[in-house]
Amino acid sequence: MAAWQRNFLVRPCFLLLLLCLGVLTTTSASAHDVHLTQSEGRWLKEHPVIRIGPDPDYPPFEWLDGNGHYQGIAADYIALIEKKLGVHFQVVPTRNWSQVIRLAKERKIDLLPALAQTRQRKSYLLFTQPYDRIPGIVVSIQGYDSIDDLLGKRIAVVSDTYWDDLLSDRQIDIQIQHVDSAKFGMELAAMGAVDAMVTDLASATAIIKQTGISNLHVIRDPRKRLGSLHITMGVRSDWPELRSILDKALASITPREREAIRSKWISIRQPAFWLDRDFLIGLFAVLSIIILLFAGVITWNRSLRRRVEARTRELNAAQA
């Protein structure tokens, strides 16, 4: 084989090999590499197991299923970070969120995967950058025009949550009814045992889908006083290295990965076309026209029948 023929065959193969190596390197770097300092890497080696305390009943963010398996948005983030960092997150099962908070204060839990930053929690937790944001809402069976109508009313809120801390800080003139889970609070609101329930939009949607509650509606919050729930990860306050490591791991998660996690657990279903407002208005207009035309035809037939009957009587009278 001539030298020019060998070069003609070898060069494209060499370029193809370089291209494949580049693709593999890029994929590996984007999927697994989190650029840590030497001290952070050393810290991870010294802490290969990190205890996490998920809320056992907080869909769609996190919960424990019937078999004790960790599920939800935060669970998927934890699984992804676990692969990126090469550590093991050990789930500490609990009865409710209040127990999670108590164990976090006692440092029997190292990481809380899904919670919001509050003034009260800063004394024992460090917080990562938020990785999700969900608006807060108030639901009720009563016909309140806005949340201003809730003064003096009984409002359900899950104990030790962001909403509990928020309402306590603002000292609003309401009667707070503490509950163990958002599901139980919404059931109380649906039965009228409390006047309203404060939660977030994603949790309310998941619970309504799960339980089939259909008589609750959202109370308007025109001044956006509830704001939004910024979901972060809470790290025990004596582990600032872990907070820095988690921030870098969260920053390495691509927008596509984030959207895949979110769409897996928070699905916005398009309503059927016959429930669309514009369609219903058009249908009502068409039906109204048809009814008017039908009524006009009936009226015309009756009038024509009366005229024929009157003419017939006139003819009969003339013949007589």
C-alpha positions as CSV (number, residue, x, y, z in Angstrom):
1,M,0.0,0.0,0.0
2,A,1.4,3.4,-0.9
3,A,2.3,5.9,1.8
4,W,-0.3,8.4,0.7
5,Q,-3.0,5.7,0.9
6,R,-1.9,4.8,4.5
7,N,-2.1,8.4,5.5
8,F,-5.5,8.8,3.8
9,L,-6.9,5.9,5.9
10,V,-5.0,6.5,9.2
11,R,-5.7,10.3,9.5
12,P,-9.5,10.1,9.5
13,C,-9.4,7.1,12.0
14,F,-7.1,9.1,14.3
15,L,-9.4,12.2,14.1
16,L,-12.5,10.0,14.8
17,L,-10.7,8.5,17.8
18,L,-9.9,12.0,19.2
19,L,-13.6,13.0,18.6
20,C,-14.9,10.0,20.5
21,L,-12.5,10.6,23.4
22,G,-13.5,14.3,23.5
23,V,-17.2,13.4,23.7
24,L,-16.6,10.8,26.4
25,T,-14.5,13.3,28.4
26,T,-17.1,16.0,28.1
27,T,-19.9,13.7,29.1
28,S,-18.0,12.4,32.1
29,A,-17.0,15.9,33.2
30,S,-20.6,17.3,32.9
31,A,-22.2,14.3,34.6
32,H,-19.8,13.5,37.5
33,D,-17.1,16.2,38.0
34,V,-17.6,18.6,40.9
35,H,-14.5,20.7,41.3
36,L,-13.6,20.5,45.0
37,T,-10.7,21.9,46.9
38,Q,-8.2,19.5,48.5
39,S,-9.6,20.2,51.9
40,E,-13.1,19.5,50.7
41,G,-12.1,16.3,49.1
42,R,-10.3,15.3,52.3
43,W,-13.4,16.2,54.3
44,L,-15.6,13.9,52.1
45,K,-13.2,11.0,52.6
46,E,-13.4,11.5,56.3
47,H,-17.2,11.5,56.1
48,P,-18.2,8.8,53.6
49,V,-21.7,8.4,55.2
50,I,-24.0,11.4,55.7
51,R,-27.2,11.1,57.6
52,I,-30.2,12.8,56.1
53,G,-33.6,13.5,57.6
54,P,-36.4,13.7,55.0
55,D,-39.9,14.7,55.9
56,P,-41.8,11.4,55.9
57,D,-45.0,12.9,54.4
58,Y,-44.3,15.9,52.2
59,P,-45.2,15.1,48.6
60,P,-44.1,16.0,45.9
61,F,-40.8,17.1,47.5
62,E,-40.1,14.1,49.7
63,W,-41.7,11.3,51.5
64,L,-41.2,7.7,52.6
65,D,-43.3,5.1,50.8
66,G,-44.9,2.1,52.4
67,N,-41.6,0.2,52.1
68,G,-39.6,3.0,53.6
69,H,-38.1,4.1,50.3
70,Y,-37.2,7.7,49.9
71,Q,-39.2,9.4,47.1
72,G,-39.8,12.8,45.6
73,I,-38.0,15.8,44.1
74,A,-35.4,16.1,46.9
75,A,-34.8,12.3,46.7
76,D,-33.8,12.6,43.1
77,Y,-31.5,15.5,43.8
78,I,-29.9,13.5,46.6
79,A,-29.4,10.5,44.3
80,L,-27.8,12.7,41.7
81,I,-25.5,14.4,44.2
82,E,-24.6,11.0,45.7
83,K,-23.3,9.8,42.3
84,K,-21.4,13.1,41.7
85,L,-19.7,13.1,45.1
86,G,-19.2,9.4,45.6
87,V,-20.7,9.5,49.1
88,H,-23.6,7.6,50.8
89,F,-26.6,9.4,52.1
90,Q,-28.2,7.4,54.9
91,V,-31.9,8.0,55.5
92,V,-32.9,8.4,59.1
93,P,-36.6,7.4,59.3
94,T,-38.9,9.6,61.5
95,R,-42.6,9.8,62.4
96,N,-43.1,13.5,61.4
97,W,-41.4,16.7,60.6
98,S,-41.3,17.9,64.2
99,Q,-39.1,14.9,65.0
100,V,-36.9,15.7,62.1
101,I,-36.3,19.2,63.4
102,R,-35.6,17.9,66.9
103,L,-33.0,15.4,65.7
104,A,-31.4,18.1,63.6
105,K,-31.1,20.3,66.6
106,E,-29.5,17.4,68.5
107,R,-27.1,16.8,65.5
108,K,-28.4,13.2,65.1
109,I,-29.2,14.2,61.5
110,D,-26.5,15.9,59.3
111,L,-28.6,17.1,56.4
112,L,-32.2,18.1,55.7
113,P,-32.7,17.8,51.9
114,A,-35.8,19.9,51.5
115,L,-36.7,22.9,53.6
116,A,-36.7,26.7,53.5
117,Q,-34.5,29.1,55.4
118,T,-36.0,30.9,58.4
119,R,-34.7,33.0,61.3
120,Q,-35.4,30.3,63.8
121,R,-33.4,27.6,61.9
122,K,-30.3,29.7,61.4
123,S,-29.2,28.9,65.0
124,Y,-28.6,25.2,64.2
125,L,-28.5,25.0,60.4
126,L,-26.5,26.3,57.4
127,F,-28.4,26.6,54.1
128,T,-27.4,25.9,50.5
129,Q,-28.5,28.0,47.5
130,P,-32.2,27.3,46.7
131,Y,-32.7,24.6,44.0
132,D,-36.5,25.1,43.6
133,R,-39.2,27.8,44.3
134,I,-42.9,27.2,44.8
135,P,-45.5,29.9,45.7
136,G,-47.4,29.7,49.0
137,I,-51.2,29.5,49.0
138,V,-54.1,29.4,51.5
139,V,-56.9,26.9,50.8
140,S,-60.4,26.8,52.3
141,I,-64.0,25.8,51.6
142,Q,-65.2,29.2,52.7
143,G,-65.9,32.0,50.2
144,Y,-63.3,34.4,51.5
145,D,-62.4,37.2,49.1
146,S,-58.7,37.5,50.3
147,I,-56.4,36.4,53.1
148,D,-57.4,39.7,54.9
149,D,-60.7,37.9,55.8
150,L,-58.8,35.3,57.8
151,L,-58.1,37.6,60.8
152,G,-59.4,35.8,63.9
153,K,-59.9,32.5,62.1
154,R,-58.5,29.1,62.7
155,I,-55.7,28.3,60.3
156,A,-54.0,24.9,60.0
157,V,-50.3,24.8,59.5
158,V,-47.8,21.9,59.8
159,S,-45.7,22.2,63.0
160,D,-42.1,23.6,62.6
161,T,-42.4,24.3,58.9
162,Y,-41.5,27.5,57.1
163,W,-45.2,28.6,57.2
164,D,-45.3,28.0,61.0
165,D,-42.2,30.1,61.5
166,L,-43.5,32.8,59.1
167,L,-46.9,33.2,60.9
168,S,-45.2,33.2,64.3
169,D,-42.7,35.9,63.3
170,R,-45.4,38.2,61.9
171,Q,-47.7,37.7,64.9
172,I,-50.9,37.9,62.8
173,D,-54.2,37.9,64.6
174,I,-55.2,34.3,63.8
175,Q,-55.7,31.1,65.7
176,I,-53.0,28.6,64.6
177,Q,-54.0,25.0,64.5
178,H,-50.8,22.8,64.4
179,V,-51.0,19.6,62.5
180,D,-48.4,16.8,61.8
181,S,-48.8,16.8,58.0
182,A,-50.1,18.9,55.1
183,K,-52.4,16.1,54.1
184,F,-54.1,16.1,57.5
185,G,-54.4,19.9,57.5
186,M,-56.0,19.9,54.1
187,E,-58.5,17.2,55.2
188,L,-59.4,19.4,58.2
189,A,-59.9,22.4,55.9
190,A,-62.0,20.3,53.5
191,M,-64.3,19.1,56.4
192,G,-64.6,22.7,57.7
193,A,-62.9,21.7,61.0
194,V,-60.5,24.7,60.4
195,D,-61.2,27.8,58.4
196,A,-58.2,27.5,56.1
197,M,-54.9,25.8,55.5
198,V,-51.5,27.4,54.7
199,T,-49.2,25.4,52.4
200,D,-47.5,25.6,49.1
201,L,-48.9,25.1,45.6
202,A,-47.0,21.9,44.8
203,S,-47.9,20.1,48.0
204,A,-51.6,21.1,47.7
205,T,-51.8,19.9,44.1
206,A,-50.2,16.5,45.0
207,I,-52.4,16.0,48.0
208,I,-55.6,16.9,46.1
209,K,-54.5,14.4,43.4
210,Q,-53.8,11.8,46.0
211,T,-56.9,12.2,48.2
212,G,-59.5,13.4,45.6
213,I,-60.4,16.4,47.7
214,S,-62.6,18.6,45.4
215,N,-64.2,21.2,47.6
216,L,-61.2,23.5,48.4
217,H,-60.4,26.7,46.6
218,V,-57.4,29.0,46.8
219,I,-57.9,32.3,48.6
220,R,-56.5,35.4,46.9
221,D,-53.3,36.9,48.2
222,P,-53.3,40.2,46.2
223,R,-50.3,41.7,48.0
224,K,-48.2,38.4,47.8
225,R,-47.7,38.4,51.5
226,L,-47.1,34.7,51.7
227,G,-44.4,34.9,49.0
228,S,-42.8,31.7,47.7
229,L,-41.1,28.7,49.3
230,H,-37.4,28.6,48.3
231,I,-36.4,25.0,48.7
232,T,-32.8,24.6,50.0
233,M,-30.8,21.9,51.8
234,G,-30.1,22.5,55.5
235,V,-26.7,21.4,56.9
236,R,-25.8,21.1,60.5
237,S,-24.1,24.3,61.6
238,D,-20.8,22.8,62.6
239,W,-20.2,21.4,59.1
240,P,-19.6,24.4,56.8
241,E,-17.5,22.2,54.5
242,L,-20.6,20.2,53.6
243,R,-22.6,23.3,52.8
244,S,-19.8,24.4,50.4
245,I,-19.6,21.0,48.8
246,L,-23.3,20.7,48.3
247,D,-23.5,24.2,46.7
248,K,-20.9,23.1,44.1
249,A,-22.7,19.8,43.5
250,L,-26.1,21.6,43.0
251,A,-24.4,24.1,40.7
252,S,-23.1,21.2,38.5
253,I,-26.6,20.0,37.9
254,T,-27.7,21.1,34.4
255,P,-31.0,22.8,33.6
256,R,-32.0,19.8,31.6
257,E,-31.5,17.5,34.7
258,R,-33.4,19.9,36.9
259,E,-36.3,20.1,34.5
260,A,-36.4,16.3,34.2
261,I,-36.6,16.0,38.0
262,R,-39.3,18.7,38.3
263,S,-41.5,17.4,35.4
264,K,-41.3,13.9,36.9
265,W,-43.0,14.9,40.1
266,I,-44.9,18.1,39.2
267,S,-47.0,17.6,36.1
268,I,-49.2,20.4,34.8
269,R,-52.0,18.7,32.9
270,Q,-53.7,20.6,30.2
271,P,-57.5,20.7,30.8
272,A,-59.7,19.0,28.3
273,F,-60.7,21.3,25.4
274,W,-64.4,21.2,26.5
275,L,-63.4,22.7,29.8
276,D,-61.6,25.6,28.2
277,R,-63.2,29.0,28.9
278,D,-63.1,30.3,25.3
279,F,-64.6,27.0,24.1
280,L,-67.4,27.1,26.7
281,I,-68.2,30.8,25.8
282,G,-68.3,29.9,22.0
283,L,-70.4,26.8,22.7
284,F,-72.9,28.9,24.8
285,A,-73.2,31.5,22.0
286,V,-73.9,28.8,19.4
287,L,-76.4,27.0,21.6
288,S,-78.1,30.4,22.4
289,I,-78.5,31.1,18.6
290,I,-79.8,27.6,18.0
291,I,-82.3,27.9,20.8
292,L,-83.4,31.4,19.6
293,L,-83.9,30.1,16.1
294,F,-85.8,27.0,17.3
295,A,-88.0,29.2,19.5
296,G,-88.6,31.5,16.5
297,V,-89.6,28.6,14.3
298,I,-92.0,27.3,16.9
299,T,-93.5,30.7,17.5
300,W,-94.0,31.2,13.7
301,N,-95.6,27.8,13.3
302,R,-98.0,28.5,16.1
303,S,-98.9,31.9,14.7
304,L,-99.4,30.4,11.2
305,R,-101.6,27.6,12.7
306,R,-103.8,30.2,14.5
307,R,-104.2,32.2,11.2
308,V,-105.1,29.1,9.3
309,E,-107.7,28.1,12.0
310,A,-109.1,31.6,12.0
311,R,-109.4,31.6,8.1
312,T,-111.0,28.2,8.2
313,R,-113.6,29.4,10.6
314,E,-114.3,32.4,8.4
315,L,-114.8,30.2,5.4
316,N,-117.1,27.8,7.3
317,A,-119.2,30.7,8.5
318,A,-119.4,32.1,4.9
319,Q,-120.5,28.7,3.5
320,A,-123.1,28.4,6.3
